[in-house]
Structure formats: structure tokens, C-alpha cells
Amino acid sequence: MTSNKNTTSKLDYSLVLIVMLLFLASCVSIYSAQASGQYKENFLIKQIVWYVAGGGIIAAIMTLDSDQLRKLTWYAYGFGIFLLGFLIVAPTSIAPVINGAKSWYKVPGFGSLQPSEFVKIFIILALARVIDDHHLKNQEKTIQSDLWLLVKLGLVTMLPLLLVMKQPDLGTSLVFLAILIGMIFIAGISWKLLVPIFTAGIAMISVIFYFVLLKPEILEKYLGVKQYQFGRIYSWLDPYNFQSSAGYQLTKSLLAIGSGQTGGKGYGNREVYLPESHTDFIFSVVGEEFGFVGASVLISLFFLLIYHITKVGMETKNHFYTYICVGVISMITFHVFQNIGMTIGVLPITGIPLPFISYGGSALLGNMMGIGLIFSIRYHYKKYMFSTTA
């Protein structure tokens, strides 16, 4: 006989609190950022609507248990590949070119939706399914089985990665790679394979930087890298020499964050004009108005979120769930690290938004889908943690 002693505890209230705090931080930051007057739209209202929609997505995903998620994985992955592939051939009336990239679908009544944001979650599910299925079929671990697992993980990631690069969207491509790397580390693959592979990867990155700095025309000809993408690298290395062009946003961001000093200038007392401050450069708004203290509080919220997801992944006995947690952690961690890093000049500008804080419907819904998976994990494994068998 099985009984559930505490059904109300199945909802993860700690995660609810963290998401609510991120929601408040987003609203406060966007309301101030939109006062710059660059646009006439009320982005705060739109962000609230997207959060409400995200809440609905979380509620829907919470109803799915492990078996249902496994069954839906390849359907979701295939649907994501279809959306990315159709972008290439879709007419501009359906998929307009924005800032040199064909990455969005125009949806009447909703605005623009970026399918790659949802594909991030589909990739996490697919990689988790591949790893779990592989270990169920290969009880004895060998170099050959590890190599085959590595190949399968690479193939699952490579197809959507190539389609996103075709748009082109370098930032999202990097997120796909970050998710893949995180999943590889948790997959239990032998270090005898990983060390030479990652060494070769680092060497390749070094070679690419060499060509970017000294022979960019080769990358442009053979890899299809655009001129504006080179400009991001050059402006990152020497922003003040490009402050009238590609380095404009970075120099303004550095000025805004630096002028905030320790305690900030106070809410609404921004002095530095920064384009797109409600999206990719929302952290600069926080840094200027609330200073080092406010920025540290926001970063601490992300640490709490990542810590909580890590705890969920360690507590569950379902390996498929654990792999999902690692994928979500990899996605969010890379987003936070890259976005904040680019606003303070530590990393190149890639157009990656700050999760849950930056304005953007597609990005927010994608992140809420990831959080929905964590809510689902907590909801369903709690059911068994508080059960007794007589």
C-alpha cells in the first residue's frame, strides 16, 4: 500500500520565490531602462505578459513526469529542427531579416518569436535522453562505448547548431556548445577521450583568434563569418578605438557601470545613454543605478538559482532528471556569464540576453521552459520521497 504523506510539498516554493525575485528585478530594471526614450513601447507591460505566459508553460510542463518527457523528447527535437530549417526558406513576410540575421518568425498578435530559444530546451531533453538510453544499453563502460556516446551527443547538437549558424546567430550557437560541454562532463565519458578532445578544441579556438586578428578574409570566405562579427572582436579588444562604431555600446556600458560605483546613483537617476539597455545591456542599468551592491545582489540571485537546480539534480534518483538539471544549469550559467561578461568588457559582445531580466519574449519563454522542467522534477520525485510502502 502506498500513501502520499505531504501532497502540498510537491510544489517547489523555494524555486517559486527565486523566480518571483527575478521577475521583480526584471520589472524594476526594464521600467527604468525604457525611460531612455529610445522606443515608445511599454516594454514593462509586455514583459509582465510574457512572464504570465511563462507561468502557464511551467504549469503545463509540471504535469509531465519522467516517462512522458522521454516520450515527447524526439517529437520536440524534430519540431525544433523543422522550425530552424524552415527559417532558411521562409519568405521575409514570415521570417524577416533583422540586424542581418534571419532568426525570427513574425507571429500576428504576438510579435516575433525566435525558435532557437526553444530549441535550447529541446537539445537538453535530447542529450539527456541519449545519455540515459546509452547507459541503460551499455552497462559495461569501455573506450569504444564512450566514443560512440560522444559521437551521438555531437550529432544531436550539430544539426541545430549548423542551422542556427546559417541564420547567422553566433551567440545562440555558443549556448548550444555550452549545453553540449556540460552534458559531456556529466555523461561519465573517460578522461582519456576528453583531455585530447578539449585540448584540440582550445587549440582550434586559438587558431580562429589568429585568423580573426590577422587573416579575417579567410574566415569570411570559407566559414561565412560576417564583417559585423569581426567588429565585435576588435571592439572588445580595443573598445575606445572603435567607440564611434562597433565599440559604442561597450564604452557606454563601461561608463554606466563604472559611474555607479559602490551604491549607485539611485533608481531612475541614469545619466549615461545606452541603446538597447532594456535587452542585452540591462545589467548596465543595474550597475549604474544600484552600483556594486545592487549588481552583487542580482548576481547572488543567479547563484541561488543555479545552486537550487544543482541540489534538485543531486537529490533525484532518476538519472534522466539529473541530466536535464545539468543541461539547464549549463544554459543559464553560460547566459549569465556571457551577458555580464560582455557588459563589463571581459567577453566579446554576442547579443545574448541576461536570463529572466532582459526584455524578450522568446528568451524568457525558453528560460521558463527550462525552469518548468525543474518544477516538474521536484513535483514528481517529491511524490515518492514522502511515500511509504506497507
N, C-alpha and C positions, 0 to 999 in steps of 0.2 A: 504493500500500500504506500502511495506517495502523497505527501501533503506539502503545500506551499505555506510556510510559516509567516512570510512577510511579503505580500504581493506589492505593496506600495513602494518598497525599497528598490524595485526594479528600475525605476527612473533614476538616472544619474544626476542628482541635484547639484553636485559639485561642478559637473560639466555645464549644467544649465546656468549656474552663477558665473562661470568664466565667460561663456558666450554672451550673457547679458552685459557683463562689464565691457567686453569688446564692442558690443553694439552701442553702448553709451559713449565709449571713446570715439567710435566712428562718427556718431551723430554730432558730438561736440566739435570734432576736427573738421568735418565737412561743412558744417554751418559757418564756421569761421573762414574756411578756405573759399567758399563760394562768394564771400563778401568782397573778393578782389575785383569783381565786376567783369571778368573775362567772358562769362556767359550769363545769359538772362534766365536760364533754367533754375528751378529749385531742386538741386541735387539731393538735399536732405530728405525731402518727401519721397523722392524716387528710391533712395537708399532704404528708407523705412519700409517701403512697399516690397523691395527685394528681400529684406530681412523676413518680412511676414511670409513671403513665398518660400523662402528658405526654411522657415519653421514648418511649413506644410510638407516640404520634401523630407525633413528629418522625421516627422510623424509617419510618413509613408514608409520610409526605409526601416524604421523601428519595427514594423510589423513583420519584416523578413528575417527568418532565422538562418542558421548556417547552411542548411540544405537548400533552402530557396535561393540564397545568394549564389551558391555554387551553380545551381541550375541556370540562373539568369546571366551568369558571367559572360559566356561566349556570345549570347544574344546581344548583350550590351556592348561588348567589344566590337562585334560585327557591325552594329548600328553606328558606332563611333567612327569606324573605318569608312563606312558609307558616307557619313556626313563630311568627313575630311576630303574624301575623294571627289564628291560631288561639287565641292567648293571650286575645284580646279576647272571644271567645265561649265559651271553655272553662269548664266548671264549676269552682267553687272546690275541689272534691275533686282536680282535676288541676292547676289553676293557682291556688293560694291567694293571697290578698291579704296581703302582708307589708309593714308600715310604710306602709300607704296606697298601695302600688304592686302591680300585678298583673304581675310581671316574671319569675316563675319557674314552671317545671314541676316537679311533685313526681314524682320517679322512684324507684320502690321499689328499695331496696338501694343507691341512690346518694345519696339526699337530694334536694336541689333543684338544678336546672340552669337557668341564665339564658341563653336563646338569643341575646340581643343581644350577648353576649360573643363568640360565634362569628360573628355577622353582621358584626362589625367586619372580620374577615378576608375574608369573602365580598365585602364592599364594596371592600376593597383590590384583590382579584382582578378584580372587575367594572370598577372605574375604570381599572385598568392595561390591561385588555383593550380598553376603549372608546378610550383614548388611543392605544394601539398600532394598532388597526384604523383609526382615523381618519387617522393619519399615513400609513399604507400606502395608503389610498384617496385622500388629498389631498396629493399631492407638492408642489404649489404652495400656499404659505401665503397666505391672504387674510383680511381682517377678517371676511368672511362665513363662511369655514370655521372661523375661531377662535370666532366667536359660536355656530355650530352645535355645536362641540365643547363649549363652555361649557354650552350647554343640555342636551346629552346627559349630561354629568357631573352637572349639577344634578338631572336627572330620576332618574338611577340612585341618587343619595343621598337624594332627597326622600321616596321611598316608604317605605323602612325608617325614616327619621327621623320621619315622621309617625306610624308605628305605635308607635315607642318613646315618643314624646311622649304617646301615648294612654294609656300604662301608668299613671301618667306616670313618666318617668325622664329628668330633665334632664341628669344627669351623662353618661350614655351618648350622649344627643343631641349634647352638646358634643364628644364624641370623634368622632362621625360627621362633624361640621363640621370638626374639626381635620384629619381624614384628607382630606376634600374640598379644603380650602385647600392642604394640602401637595401634593396631586396636581395642582391647578390651576397651582401655581408651576412644577412640573416639566414641564407639558404643552406649554410653548412658546407659550402664548397671548399675543397682543400686549398690551403695557402700555397701549396706547390704550383697550383694553377693561377691563383690570384696575384701573387707577387710579380711574376713576369708580365702578366697582362696589364696590371696597373702601372708598372714601370714603363711598358711600351706606350701606355696612354699618356703618361706625363711627358715622355719624350716627344710624342706627337704634338701635344699642346705647345711645347717649346718650339718645335719646327714651325707650327702655324703662326706663332707670335713672330718668329723670324721673318716669315713671308709677309705678314701684315705690316711690319715695320719697314722692311727693305724691298720686298717684291710683291706689292699688293695686286698688281695686274694679273699675276698667275692665279691667285685665289679667285679673282673676279671672273677670269676666263673659264677655269675648269670646275670651280665649285659654285659659281653663281652668286658669290657674295656681293652685296650692293655697296655702292660708294658711301651711303649714309652710315652703314655698319662700320666701315673703316673709321669714319669720322668719330664714332663713339669711342673707339680705342684711342685715337690721337687726342681727343679732348679729355679723356680720362687721364692720360699720362701728363698732359700739359694743358689743363683747362683754361688758364689765364691767357694763353697764346691763341685760344680759339673762343674767347668769351663773347665775341660778336656773332658767332655761328654755332657750331656743334657744342661748344663748351658753355653756352649761355646759361642753360638750366643748372648745370653743376656749380658754376661760380655763384649763381644766385642762391642755390641751396646751401652751399658752404657759408655764405654771408648770413643767411637767415638763421641757421643752426648756431653758428658762432656768436651772433649778436644776442642770442637768447641767454647765453652764459649759464649761470647756475640755476636761478629761479625763474627765468623767462621774463618777457615784457608784460605779461598779463593777458588774459583771454580777450581776443578781439583787438589787441594793440599791435598788430603786424605792421611793419614798415617796409619790408622787402617784397617787391612784386615778383611772383614766381608763377609762370604759366603752368597749367595743369596741376596746380597744387592740391586739387581735390582728388586726384587719382594717384599717379605714380609717386608724386612728391609730397604726399600727405604727412610723412614723417618730418619734413622740414617745417611744416606748420606747427607741429607739436613741439619741435625743438626751439623755435623762435618764441612761441607764446608761453611755454611752460618750462623751458630751459632743460638743463641736465636732469633735474629732479623729475620733471614730467616725462621726459623721454625714457628715463630709467624705469618709471612705473609702468609705462606701456610695454617695454621690453620684458619686464617681470611678468606681465600678464601672459605673454607668449611662452615664457619659461614654464609658468604654471600649466598652461595648456599642454605643452609637449611632455612635461612630467606626468601629467594626469593620463595622457594617452599611453605613455610608456608603462605606467602602473597597470592600466587595463590590459595591455598586451602581455604583461608578465603574470597577471593573475589568472587569465583564462587558460584552460587546459586544452582548448581547441587550437591546433596549430594553424589552421586556415585563418582563424581570427587573429592570431599573433602576427602572421604575415601581413594581414590587412593593416594592423596598427602600425607596423614598421613602414609600410608604404605611405600612410597618411602622415606619419612623423617626418619622413624624408621630404614629402611635398611641402609641408608647412615650414619646416626648418629652412629649406633652401629658399623659399619665397621670402621669409623674414630676413635671412642673412643677406640675400642678394639685394633686396629692396633697400634695407637700411644701409648696406654697404655702398650702394651706388649714390645715395643721397649725401654721404659723407666723404665720397671720393676714394673709398677703399677698393671698390669694384667698378667695372665699366657700366654705363647705363644700358639696360636691356629692355626697359619697358615692363618689368614685372611689378605688379601692384603689391601693396602691403596687405596680407590676408586679413579679412574681416574689417579692415579700417578704411582702405581706399574705396572710393566710389567705383562701382562697376557691377552690373547685374550678373553677367556671365561668370566672372571670377568669384563673386560672392556665392552664387548658387552652386558652383563647383566645390567651393570650400565647405559649404553647408552639407553637400552630399557626403563629403569625407567625414564630417562630424556626425552625420546621420548614421554612418557605418559604426562609429564608436558607440553611439547611443544604442544601436541595435545589439552590439556585442554585450554591453552592460545589461541591457534589458533581458536578453535571453540566457546569459550564463548566470545571472543573479537567481533566475528561476530554479537552477539546480543547486546553487550554493546554499540555499535556505530550504532544501528539500531533505526529507529523511525517508528511508525505505524500511518498512517493517516486515 
